[in-house]
Amino acid sequence: MTTDVWMPFEETEVDGLPAAADAGLTYRFWDGGPDLPADPADCALYVVPYMKSADVVLPPLAAMTSLRVVQTLTAGVDFLEPALASLPPGVQVCNARGVHDASTAELALTLILASLRGVPRFVEGQRTERWHSGFYPALADRSVLLVGYGAIGTAIEDRLAPFECARVARVARSERTTERGTVHALDALPRLLPEADVVVLCTPLTDATRSLVNAGFLARMKDGALLVNVARGPVVDTKALLAELESGRLTAALDVTDPEPLPAGHPLWQAPGVLISPHVGGSSSAYLPRARRLLAAQLRRYASGAPLDNVVLTTS
């Protein structure tokens, strides 16, 4: 049985790890550099380096013939799809649920407030020395629709609570009831979209959500509504969104785009009413302490034979 654990942190950087000797593990540091830390065939648990491209982090997987666990440091695992077929059967894939909740929710609220209150216009006004006074929309008394209600969607609602929203509605894959009220199924979107002043996308990218926000979805949004995307770029049909932005009917705040990174010269850069941030929802100072706590807890479970947290799929 192989014991190698590949991590993008040095063993001494993660408090609470099981001692290698006591747990029978060998920690190998690899953060996506050109030199692999050991033979991939001996890797039993692979912690995927964060914010590295797929062409860096996926190739070693094909040679990890003894692999038992893949632990991502992202909430989504869609980037692993091209490599899943090469994995041995029985490999557990775990995501980083909880690591990015605070950071992504904080950015979602920032994008909402900045867009509604006219901050991009004020920044441009400062650059050109123009005083753009007047009345601007507030978040207070607005109706917000959260599309996706996992850990991040819940964290966004936590942060909306003090802002006196008229209503927060929730949509997820299937209907359920929470302490805050009903979470509606996706088929409720046609009814809920016309009621929302702000629509926040925080859903995983799956076959069901790819291009979920298409021309029909956008057409159901009320005039003047704001679309906020902190999910994944391909959840939105970029061409359909551009048509609505250019007409002036909708506005948008996007932390993710399709394509991504958004290339120079792309019409989305200059579309009216859009605020773009460069996919920084999870990459804040909140990331490292939460990522390290997750890894320490997962490796304690792994070493003791306890069930792992955040298992999103098992290869067959």
C-alpha positions as CSV (number, residue, x, y, z in Angstrom):
1,M,0.0,0.0,0.0
2,T,1.4,3.4,-1.0
3,T,1.6,6.2,1.5
4,D,2.6,9.3,-0.5
5,V,0.5,12.4,0.0
6,W,1.1,15.2,-2.5
7,M,0.3,18.7,-1.1
8,P,0.9,22.3,-2.3
9,F,2.0,23.1,1.2
10,E,5.1,22.0,3.2
11,E,4.3,19.7,6.0
12,T,5.3,22.3,8.5
13,E,2.9,24.9,7.1
14,V,-0.2,23.0,8.0
15,D,-1.0,22.8,11.8
16,G,-2.8,19.7,12.9
17,L,-1.6,17.3,10.3
18,P,-1.2,13.7,11.6
19,A,2.5,13.1,12.2
20,A,3.9,11.3,9.2
21,A,5.7,8.6,11.1
22,D,2.7,7.9,13.4
23,A,0.2,7.9,10.5
24,G,2.4,5.9,8.1
25,L,2.3,8.7,5.6
26,T,4.9,10.4,3.4
27,Y,4.2,14.1,2.7
28,R,5.5,15.3,-0.7
29,F,5.4,19.1,-1.5
30,W,4.3,19.9,-5.0
31,D,2.7,23.2,-6.1
32,G,2.7,22.6,-9.8
33,G,6.4,23.1,-10.5
34,P,8.2,21.5,-13.4
35,D,9.8,18.8,-11.2
36,L,7.5,16.2,-9.7
37,P,8.2,15.4,-6.0
38,A,8.2,11.6,-6.5
39,D,6.9,8.8,-8.7
40,P,3.2,9.5,-9.3
41,A,2.5,5.8,-9.1
42,D,3.2,6.0,-5.4
43,C,0.7,8.8,-4.7
44,A,-2.3,7.7,-2.6
45,L,-3.8,11.2,-1.9
46,Y,-3.4,14.1,-4.3
47,V,-4.2,17.6,-3.1
48,V,-4.6,19.6,-6.4
49,P,-2.5,22.8,-6.4
50,Y,-4.7,25.9,-6.3
51,M,-4.9,28.4,-9.1
52,K,-2.8,26.4,-11.5
53,S,-4.0,25.6,-15.0
54,A,-5.5,22.3,-15.9
55,D,-2.6,21.5,-18.2
56,V,-0.3,21.6,-15.1
57,V,-2.3,19.8,-12.5
58,L,-4.1,17.1,-14.5
59,P,-1.2,15.3,-16.3
60,P,0.2,13.6,-13.2
61,L,-3.2,12.0,-12.5
62,A,-2.8,9.6,-15.5
63,A,0.2,8.0,-13.8
64,M,-1.3,7.9,-10.3
65,T,-2.2,4.2,-10.4
66,S,-2.4,3.8,-6.6
67,L,-4.5,6.9,-6.1
68,R,-7.3,6.7,-3.5
69,V,-8.3,10.3,-2.9
70,V,-8.2,13.6,-4.9
71,Q,-8.7,16.7,-2.8
72,T,-9.3,19.9,-4.6
73,L,-8.9,23.3,-3.0
74,T,-11.8,24.7,-5.1
75,A,-15.5,24.5,-4.5
76,G,-16.0,23.2,-8.1
77,V,-14.5,20.1,-9.5
78,D,-15.6,20.5,-13.1
79,F,-11.9,21.1,-14.2
80,L,-11.1,17.5,-13.3
81,E,-13.6,16.0,-15.8
82,P,-11.0,15.4,-18.6
83,A,-8.9,13.3,-16.2
84,L,-11.6,11.3,-14.4
85,A,-11.6,8.4,-17.0
86,S,-7.9,7.8,-16.4
87,L,-8.3,7.3,-12.6
88,P,-8.5,3.9,-11.0
89,P,-11.9,2.8,-9.8
90,G,-12.9,3.7,-6.3
91,V,-11.0,7.0,-6.1
92,Q,-12.9,9.6,-3.9
93,V,-13.0,13.1,-5.2
94,C,-13.5,15.7,-2.5
95,N,-14.1,19.4,-3.0
96,A,-13.2,22.4,-0.8
97,R,-16.7,23.1,0.5
98,G,-16.3,25.7,3.2
99,V,-13.0,27.1,2.2
100,H,-14.2,29.8,-0.1
101,D,-17.6,30.6,1.4
102,A,-16.6,33.7,3.3
103,S,-14.4,35.1,0.5
104,T,-16.8,34.5,-2.4
105,A,-19.8,35.7,-0.4
106,E,-17.9,38.9,0.5
107,L,-17.1,39.5,-3.2
108,A,-20.7,38.8,-4.2
109,L,-21.9,41.5,-1.8
110,T,-19.2,43.9,-3.0
111,L,-20.2,43.4,-6.6
112,I,-23.9,44.0,-5.8
113,L,-23.3,47.1,-3.8
114,A,-20.7,48.6,-6.2
115,S,-23.0,48.0,-9.2
116,L,-26.2,49.4,-7.5
117,R,-24.5,52.4,-5.9
118,G,-22.7,53.5,-9.0
119,V,-19.1,52.9,-7.8
120,P,-17.7,52.2,-11.4
121,R,-19.1,55.5,-12.5
122,F,-17.6,57.3,-9.5
123,V,-14.2,55.7,-10.2
124,E,-14.4,56.9,-13.8
125,G,-15.5,60.3,-12.5
126,Q,-12.5,60.6,-10.3
127,R,-10.2,59.7,-13.2
128,T,-11.8,62.4,-15.4
129,E,-12.4,64.8,-12.5
130,R,-16.2,64.8,-13.0
131,W,-18.7,65.0,-10.1
132,H,-21.5,62.4,-10.7
133,S,-24.0,63.3,-8.1
134,G,-27.6,62.1,-8.0
135,F,-29.8,59.3,-6.8
136,Y,-28.6,55.7,-7.1
137,P,-30.3,52.4,-6.4
138,A,-29.9,50.9,-2.9
139,L,-29.8,47.3,-1.9
140,A,-32.4,48.0,0.7
141,D,-36.0,47.2,-0.4
142,R,-34.7,45.1,-3.3
143,S,-35.7,41.5,-4.1
144,V,-32.7,39.1,-4.5
145,L,-32.7,35.7,-6.1
146,L,-29.9,33.3,-5.3
147,V,-29.4,30.7,-8.0
148,G,-27.5,27.9,-6.2
149,Y,-28.0,27.4,-2.5
150,G,-25.1,25.4,-1.2
151,A,-22.5,26.6,1.3
152,I,-21.6,29.7,-0.8
153,G,-25.3,30.6,-1.5
154,T,-26.0,30.3,2.2
155,A,-23.0,32.5,3.1
156,I,-24.2,35.2,0.6
157,E,-27.6,35.2,2.3
158,D,-25.9,35.6,5.7
159,R,-24.3,38.7,4.4
160,L,-27.5,40.1,2.8
161,A,-29.4,39.8,6.1
162,P,-28.4,43.3,7.5
163,F,-29.2,45.1,4.3
164,E,-33.0,45.3,4.6
165,C,-33.8,43.4,1.4
166,A,-37.5,43.1,0.6
167,R,-37.0,39.4,-0.2
168,V,-34.4,36.8,-0.7
169,A,-35.5,33.8,-2.8
170,R,-33.5,30.7,-3.2
171,V,-33.2,28.1,-6.1
172,A,-31.2,24.9,-6.2
173,R,-31.2,21.6,-8.0
174,S,-34.1,20.2,-5.9
175,E,-36.7,21.7,-3.6
176,R,-36.2,21.6,0.2
177,T,-37.0,23.6,3.3
178,T,-34.4,25.4,5.4
179,E,-34.6,27.5,8.6
180,R,-34.8,30.6,6.4
181,G,-37.6,29.2,4.2
182,T,-38.1,27.3,1.0
183,V,-35.4,26.5,-1.5
184,H,-37.1,26.2,-4.8
185,A,-36.2,23.7,-7.6
186,L,-34.7,25.0,-10.8
187,D,-38.1,24.7,-12.6
188,A,-39.4,27.6,-10.4
189,L,-37.0,30.0,-12.2
190,P,-39.5,31.2,-14.8
191,R,-41.8,32.3,-12.0
192,L,-39.2,33.8,-9.7
193,L,-37.0,35.7,-12.3
194,P,-39.5,38.4,-13.1
195,E,-39.8,39.3,-9.4
196,A,-36.0,39.7,-8.8
197,D,-34.1,43.0,-8.8
198,V,-30.8,41.2,-8.3
199,V,-30.0,37.7,-9.5
200,V,-26.9,36.1,-8.0
201,L,-25.4,33.0,-9.7
202,C,-23.6,30.8,-7.2
203,T,-24.3,27.3,-8.6
204,P,-21.8,24.7,-9.6
205,L,-21.0,24.1,-13.3
206,T,-22.8,20.9,-14.3
207,D,-24.5,19.7,-17.4
208,A,-27.8,21.1,-16.0
209,T,-26.3,24.6,-15.3
210,R,-24.1,25.0,-18.4
211,S,-25.7,27.9,-20.3
212,L,-28.5,28.0,-17.8
213,V,-28.5,31.7,-18.2
214,N,-29.5,31.9,-21.8
215,A,-31.6,34.3,-23.9
216,G,-34.8,32.9,-22.4
217,F,-33.6,33.2,-18.8
218,L,-32.4,36.8,-19.4
219,A,-35.7,37.7,-21.1
220,R,-37.6,36.8,-18.0
221,M,-35.5,39.1,-15.8
222,K,-37.2,42.4,-15.1
223,D,-36.1,45.6,-16.8
224,G,-33.2,47.2,-15.0
225,A,-32.3,44.0,-13.0
226,L,-28.7,43.2,-12.1
227,L,-27.1,39.8,-12.9
228,V,-24.2,38.8,-10.6
229,N,-22.1,35.8,-11.5
230,V,-19.7,34.3,-8.9
231,A,-20.3,30.8,-10.2
232,R,-18.6,29.8,-13.4
233,G,-18.4,31.6,-16.7
234,P,-20.1,28.9,-18.8
235,V,-23.2,29.1,-16.6
236,V,-24.0,32.2,-18.7
237,D,-24.4,32.4,-22.5
238,T,-22.1,35.4,-23.2
239,K,-23.6,36.3,-26.5
240,A,-27.1,36.4,-25.0
241,L,-25.9,38.5,-22.1
242,L,-24.1,40.9,-24.4
243,A,-27.3,41.5,-26.3
244,E,-29.1,42.5,-23.1
245,L,-26.3,44.7,-21.9
246,E,-25.9,46.5,-25.2
247,S,-29.7,47.2,-25.2
248,G,-29.3,48.8,-21.8
249,R,-32.2,46.6,-20.3
250,L,-30.0,44.7,-17.8
251,T,-26.8,45.3,-15.9
252,A,-24.2,42.7,-14.8
253,A,-21.4,42.2,-12.3
254,L,-19.1,39.3,-13.3
255,D,-16.3,37.6,-11.4
256,V,-16.2,34.9,-14.0
257,T,-16.6,35.0,-17.7
258,D,-16.8,32.8,-20.8
259,P,-14.1,32.8,-22.2
260,E,-11.8,33.2,-19.3
261,P,-9.4,35.0,-18.9
262,L,-11.4,37.5,-20.9
263,P,-9.1,38.4,-23.9
264,A,-8.3,41.9,-24.8
265,G,-10.7,43.3,-27.3
266,H,-13.6,41.1,-26.2
267,P,-16.8,43.2,-26.5
268,L,-17.8,42.3,-22.9
269,W,-15.0,44.6,-21.6
270,Q,-16.7,47.7,-23.1
271,A,-20.3,46.6,-22.8
272,P,-22.5,49.2,-21.0
273,G,-23.5,48.5,-17.4
274,V,-21.0,45.7,-16.7
275,L,-18.5,45.5,-13.8
276,I,-15.9,42.8,-14.2
277,S,-13.5,41.3,-11.6
278,P,-10.8,38.8,-12.7
279,H,-12.1,35.6,-11.0
280,V,-11.0,36.5,-7.5
281,G,-14.0,35.3,-5.5
282,G,-12.0,32.7,-3.6
283,S,-8.5,34.1,-3.8
284,S,-8.3,36.4,-0.8
285,S,-6.5,36.4,2.5
286,A,-9.4,34.2,3.8
287,Y,-8.2,31.3,1.7
288,L,-5.1,30.0,3.3
289,P,-6.2,29.5,6.9
290,R,-9.4,27.7,5.8
291,A,-7.6,25.6,3.2
292,R,-5.0,24.5,5.8
293,R,-7.7,23.6,8.3
294,L,-9.5,21.6,5.7
295,L,-6.4,19.6,4.8
296,A,-5.5,18.9,8.4
297,A,-9.0,17.6,9.1
298,Q,-9.2,15.5,6.0
299,L,-5.8,13.9,6.5
300,R,-6.6,13.1,10.1
301,R,-9.7,11.3,8.8
302,Y,-7.8,9.6,6.1
303,A,-5.1,8.4,8.5
304,S,-7.6,7.0,10.9
305,G,-9.8,5.3,8.3
306,A,-12.7,7.6,9.1
307,P,-15.1,8.7,6.3
308,L,-13.9,11.8,4.4
309,D,-15.8,15.0,4.2
310,N,-16.9,16.7,1.0
311,V,-16.9,13.6,-1.2
312,V,-18.6,14.7,-4.4
313,L,-18.0,11.6,-6.5
314,T,-16.3,8.2,-6.5
315,T,-14.8,6.9,-9.8
316,S,-16.1,3.6,-11.2
